Amino acid sequence: MRVVHPIEARSYQILREIADLAGLPPYTRAVTERVVHASADLDYLDDLVCDERALAAGAAALRSGAPVVADVAMVAAGISRAHLAGELVCAIADPETAELARDRALTRSAAAVHVALRRAGRGAVWVVGCAPTALEELLRLDALPALVIGLPVGFVGAVESKAALRASGLPAVSNRGRKGGSAVAAAALNALLYTEGEA
């Protein structure tokens, strides 16, 4: 069982005094609270788009040892490896990624999706918190993800890539606005890891 630090416990207490999310389904509540906890941004209470069945399926895939693919090293760094049953894949710094980006005129993040897919295979849980181009590239491929946590941040392509994810029909959690980022995406994944036996 995970030991909760007193600061985290107090943070959750404050959050629950501000916003009562007890009526949400278990995984949706866990993801929403952890994202707000990680960001101290109450806008996510209305901005996150969660699908309970998709989140439950993602949590089940994680318990079964599905690989987790992170778009960038900062996302990977925020994921609680102690709770992972499967491999954590992040191909952004792979030399093959740099070569593929040059050869195909892709962003490095988009090229990393191809390299990571070859390594992780279909059925992985994808966590995109930095690069809209990574999310866009993932949507072009036949990755059959167990879940896509699509929370890239930015002024260019972030809103559009998340809208495309929601329109794709893939199992996903995202948000509607420009906000997002590595810490938020990792927090959403950790919420599923931490609640796997509780929901």
C-alpha positions as CSV (number, residue, x, y, z in Angstrom):
1,M,0.0,0.0,0.0
2,R,1.2,3.5,-0.9
3,V,2.3,5.7,2.0
4,V,0.8,9.2,1.6
5,H,2.9,12.1,2.8
6,P,1.2,14.5,5.3
7,I,1.6,17.4,2.8
8,E,-0.3,15.4,0.1
9,A,-3.0,14.4,2.6
10,R,-3.4,18.0,3.7
11,S,-3.5,19.1,0.0
12,Y,-6.3,16.7,-0.7
13,Q,-8.2,17.8,2.4
14,I,-8.1,21.4,1.2
15,L,-9.1,20.4,-2.3
16,R,-12.1,18.5,-1.0
17,E,-13.1,21.4,1.2
18,I,-13.1,23.6,-2.0
19,A,-14.8,21.1,-4.4
20,D,-16.9,18.1,-3.6
21,L,-16.2,15.5,-6.2
22,A,-17.5,12.5,-4.2
23,G,-20.3,12.1,-6.8
24,L,-17.9,11.3,-9.6
25,P,-17.2,7.7,-10.6
26,P,-14.1,6.4,-8.9
27,Y,-11.5,6.7,-11.7
28,T,-12.8,10.0,-13.0
29,R,-12.6,11.4,-9.4
30,A,-9.1,10.0,-8.9
31,V,-7.8,11.5,-12.1
32,T,-9.5,14.8,-11.6
33,E,-8.3,15.2,-8.0
34,R,-4.8,14.2,-8.8
35,V,-4.5,16.6,-11.7
36,V,-5.9,19.5,-9.6
37,H,-3.6,18.4,-6.8
38,A,-0.5,18.4,-9.1
39,S,-1.3,21.7,-10.7
40,A,-3.2,23.6,-8.0
41,D,-5.4,24.7,-10.9
42,L,-9.1,24.5,-10.2
43,D,-9.9,25.1,-13.8
44,Y,-9.4,21.4,-14.5
45,L,-12.5,20.7,-12.5
46,D,-14.5,21.9,-15.6
47,D,-11.9,21.4,-18.3
48,L,-11.0,17.8,-18.0
49,V,-12.8,15.3,-20.2
50,C,-12.9,11.8,-18.6
51,D,-14.6,8.6,-19.7
52,E,-15.0,6.3,-16.8
53,R,-15.1,3.1,-18.9
54,A,-11.9,4.2,-20.7
55,L,-10.2,5.0,-17.5
56,A,-11.2,1.6,-16.0
57,A,-9.9,-0.2,-19.0
58,G,-6.7,1.7,-18.9
59,A,-6.2,0.9,-15.2
60,A,-6.9,-2.8,-16.0
61,A,-4.3,-2.7,-18.8
62,L,-1.8,-1.2,-16.3
63,R,-2.5,-3.9,-13.8
64,S,-2.0,-6.5,-16.6
65,G,1.5,-5.1,-17.4
66,A,0.8,-3.0,-20.4
67,P,3.7,-0.8,-21.4
68,V,3.4,2.9,-20.7
69,V,4.7,5.3,-23.4
70,A,5.6,8.8,-22.4
71,D,6.1,11.5,-25.1
72,V,9.0,13.2,-23.3
73,A,11.5,12.6,-20.5
74,M,9.7,15.1,-18.1
75,V,6.5,13.0,-18.4
76,A,8.5,9.8,-17.8
77,A,10.2,11.4,-14.8
78,G,6.8,12.1,-13.2
79,I,5.4,8.6,-13.5
80,S,5.6,6.5,-10.3
81,R,7.7,3.6,-11.5
82,A,7.3,1.8,-8.2
83,H,3.7,1.2,-9.1
84,L,4.2,0.1,-12.8
85,A,3.7,-3.5,-13.7
86,G,5.0,-3.0,-17.3
87,E,7.8,-1.3,-19.1
88,L,8.1,2.5,-19.3
89,V,9.1,3.6,-22.8
90,C,10.3,7.1,-23.8
91,A,12.0,7.3,-27.1
92,I,12.5,11.1,-27.4
93,A,16.3,10.8,-26.8
94,D,16.8,7.7,-28.9
95,P,19.3,8.2,-31.7
96,E,16.9,6.4,-34.0
97,T,14.3,9.1,-33.2
98,A,16.7,11.9,-34.3
99,E,17.5,10.1,-37.5
100,L,13.8,9.4,-38.3
101,A,12.9,13.1,-37.6
102,R,15.6,14.2,-40.1
103,D,14.6,11.7,-42.7
104,R,10.9,12.3,-42.6
105,A,10.9,16.0,-41.7
106,L,9.0,15.3,-38.5
107,T,9.3,16.9,-35.1
108,R,11.4,14.9,-32.8
109,S,8.3,14.2,-30.6
110,A,6.4,12.9,-33.6
111,A,9.3,10.7,-34.7
112,A,9.6,9.3,-31.1
113,V,6.0,8.0,-31.4
114,H,7.1,5.7,-34.3
115,V,10.1,4.4,-32.4
116,A,8.1,3.9,-29.2
117,L,5.3,2.1,-31.0
118,R,7.8,-0.4,-32.4
119,R,9.2,-0.9,-28.9
120,A,6.0,-1.0,-26.9
121,G,3.7,-2.6,-29.5
122,R,-0.1,-2.2,-29.6
123,G,-2.2,-2.0,-26.5
124,A,0.1,0.4,-24.6
125,V,-1.0,3.2,-22.4
126,W,0.2,6.5,-24.0
127,V,0.9,9.6,-21.9
128,V,1.3,12.8,-23.9
129,G,1.9,15.9,-21.8
130,C,4.2,18.1,-23.8
131,A,4.0,17.8,-27.6
132,P,0.8,18.2,-29.6
133,T,2.7,16.8,-32.6
134,A,3.2,13.5,-30.7
135,L,-0.5,13.3,-30.1
136,E,-1.3,14.1,-33.7
137,E,1.2,11.4,-34.9
138,L,-0.2,8.8,-32.6
139,L,-3.7,9.4,-34.0
140,R,-2.3,8.6,-37.5
141,L,-0.9,5.2,-36.5
142,D,-2.6,1.9,-35.8
143,A,-1.4,1.7,-32.2
144,L,-4.7,0.3,-30.7
145,P,-3.9,2.0,-27.4
146,A,-5.4,0.8,-24.1
147,L,-5.7,4.4,-23.1
148,V,-4.4,7.8,-24.3
149,I,-3.8,10.4,-21.7
150,G,-3.7,13.4,-24.1
151,L,-2.8,16.6,-22.1
152,P,-0.2,18.4,-24.2
153,V,0.2,22.1,-23.4
154,G,0.7,25.1,-25.6
155,F,-0.6,27.8,-27.9
156,V,0.1,25.9,-31.2
157,G,-1.8,22.7,-31.8
158,A,-2.6,21.7,-28.3
159,V,-6.3,22.5,-28.4
160,E,-6.7,21.0,-31.8
161,S,-4.8,17.8,-31.1
162,K,-6.9,17.2,-28.0
163,A,-10.1,17.8,-30.0
164,A,-8.9,15.3,-32.6
165,L,-8.2,12.8,-29.9
166,R,-11.7,13.1,-28.5
167,A,-13.1,12.8,-32.0
168,S,-11.1,9.7,-32.8
169,G,-13.1,7.4,-30.6
170,L,-10.0,6.1,-28.9
171,P,-10.2,5.5,-25.1
172,A,-8.8,8.7,-23.7
173,V,-8.7,11.5,-21.1
174,S,-8.0,15.0,-22.2
175,N,-8.9,18.6,-21.6
176,R,-10.4,21.2,-23.8
177,G,-8.1,24.2,-23.3
178,R,-4.4,25.1,-23.9
179,K,-3.4,24.0,-20.4
180,G,-1.7,20.6,-19.8
181,G,1.9,19.7,-19.4
182,S,4.2,17.0,-18.2
183,A,3.2,17.2,-14.5
184,V,-0.5,17.0,-15.3
185,A,-0.2,14.1,-17.7
186,A,2.0,12.1,-15.3
187,A,-0.5,12.9,-12.5
188,A,-3.4,11.5,-14.5
189,L,-1.4,8.3,-15.1
190,N,-0.4,8.0,-11.4
191,A,-4.0,8.4,-10.4
192,L,-4.8,5.2,-12.2
193,L,-1.8,3.4,-10.7
194,Y,-2.6,4.5,-7.2
195,T,-6.3,3.6,-7.3
196,E,-6.0,0.3,-9.1
197,G,-7.1,-1.7,-6.1
198,E,-9.6,0.9,-4.8
199,A,-12.0,1.7,-7.6
